């Protein structure tokens, strides 16, 4: 069994109602390295598993797009860009946790039987 959660803007997260045991936690975010820690959950207590992500080195990538038969192609003008005809989604269903929270924590690995 594994679980995944998304952190709040301040980095906090919670897994509720876990069985007693030791868990492996993994946190990752695009542009940062992955971090792993363990936390032991005891009966009727709250365990803490803090992780610190380190920013990964970054750089730039540039290039030229060419047509199969010749010189570079200009990007499409805004008037020629295709737009979706679907109505915008609103409310809770439109919110993606990946867009609203900086880090994803998970999955905790259950204790060995």
C-alpha positions as CSV (number, residue, x, y, z in Angstrom):
1,X,0.0,0.0,0.0
2,X,1.2,3.5,-0.8
3,X,-0.3,6.9,-0.3
4,X,0.4,10.3,-1.9
5,X,-0.4,13.8,-0.7
6,X,0.3,17.3,-1.7
7,X,1.8,19.9,0.7
8,X,0.1,23.1,1.7
9,X,1.8,26.4,0.5
10,X,3.9,26.4,3.8
11,X,5.2,22.8,3.1
12,X,3.1,21.0,5.8
13,X,1.4,17.7,5.0
14,X,-0.5,15.0,6.9
15,X,-1.4,11.3,6.5
16,X,-4.3,10.5,8.7
17,X,-5.2,7.1,10.2
18,X,-2.0,5.2,9.5
19,X,-1.4,1.8,11.1
20,X,1.3,1.6,13.8
21,X,4.8,1.0,12.3
22,X,7.8,2.6,10.5
23,X,7.2,4.3,7.2
24,X,9.5,5.6,4.4
25,X,8.6,9.0,3.2
26,X,9.7,10.4,-0.2
27,X,9.3,14.1,-1.2
28,X,10.0,15.5,-4.7
29,X,9.4,18.6,-6.7
30,X,10.3,19.6,-10.3
31,X,13.6,21.5,-10.1
32,X,14.6,20.0,-6.8
33,X,16.2,16.7,-5.8
34,X,14.3,13.9,-4.2
35,X,14.5,13.4,-0.4
36,X,13.7,10.3,1.7
37,X,13.2,10.0,5.4
38,X,11.6,7.5,7.8
39,X,9.0,8.1,10.5
40,X,7.6,5.7,13.1
41,X,4.0,5.9,14.0
42,X,3.1,4.7,17.5
43,X,-0.4,4.1,18.9
44,X,-2.4,7.2,19.6
45,X,0.4,9.6,18.7
46,X,1.4,11.9,15.9
47,X,4.8,11.2,14.3
48,X,6.8,13.9,12.5
49,X,8.7,13.3,9.2
50,X,10.5,16.5,8.1
51,X,12.2,16.5,4.7
52,X,14.3,19.3,3.1
53,X,14.6,19.5,-0.7
54,X,17.7,20.9,-2.3
55,X,17.4,22.9,-5.6
56,X,18.9,21.0,-8.5
57,X,21.4,22.7,-10.9
58,X,19.7,24.2,-13.9
59,X,20.6,25.6,-17.3
60,X,19.1,26.8,-20.5
61,X,18.2,25.0,-23.7
62,X,17.9,26.9,-27.0
63,X,17.6,25.8,-30.6
64,X,16.0,26.4,-34.0
65,X,13.0,24.7,-35.4
66,X,13.2,24.2,-39.2
67,X,10.6,23.0,-41.7
68,X,11.5,19.7,-43.5
69,X,12.1,21.6,-46.7
70,X,13.9,24.8,-45.7
71,X,14.5,27.8,-43.5
72,X,13.4,28.3,-39.9
73,X,9.7,28.7,-39.4
74,X,8.3,31.6,-37.6
75,X,6.1,30.9,-34.6
76,X,2.4,31.2,-35.3
77,X,0.8,34.6,-34.8
78,X,-1.7,35.0,-32.0
79,X,-4.5,35.2,-34.6
80,X,-3.5,31.8,-36.0
81,X,-3.2,30.0,-32.7
82,X,-5.9,27.4,-32.0
83,X,-8.0,28.0,-29.0
84,X,-10.1,25.5,-27.1
85,X,-13.8,26.0,-27.4
86,X,-14.6,24.3,-24.1
87,X,-16.0,26.6,-21.4
88,X,-13.6,27.2,-18.5
89,X,-13.9,25.0,-15.5
90,X,-14.6,26.7,-12.2
91,X,-14.8,25.7,-8.6
92,X,-13.0,22.9,-6.7
93,X,-13.0,20.6,-9.7
94,X,-10.7,23.0,-11.6
95,X,-8.0,23.2,-9.0
96,X,-5.1,20.9,-9.5
97,X,-3.0,20.2,-6.4
98,X,0.1,20.2,-8.6
99,X,-0.7,23.9,-9.5
100,X,-1.5,25.1,-6.0
101,X,1.1,23.4,-3.8
102,X,4.8,23.5,-4.1
103,X,5.7,20.0,-3.1
104,X,4.3,16.5,-3.4
105,X,5.1,14.1,-0.5
106,X,4.6,10.4,-0.8
107,X,4.2,7.6,-0.9
108,X,4.7,6.3,2.6
109,X,5.7,2.7,2.5
110,X,3.8,0.6,5.0
111,X,5.7,-1.4,7.6
112,X,6.9,-4.9,6.8
113,X,4.6,-7.6,8.0
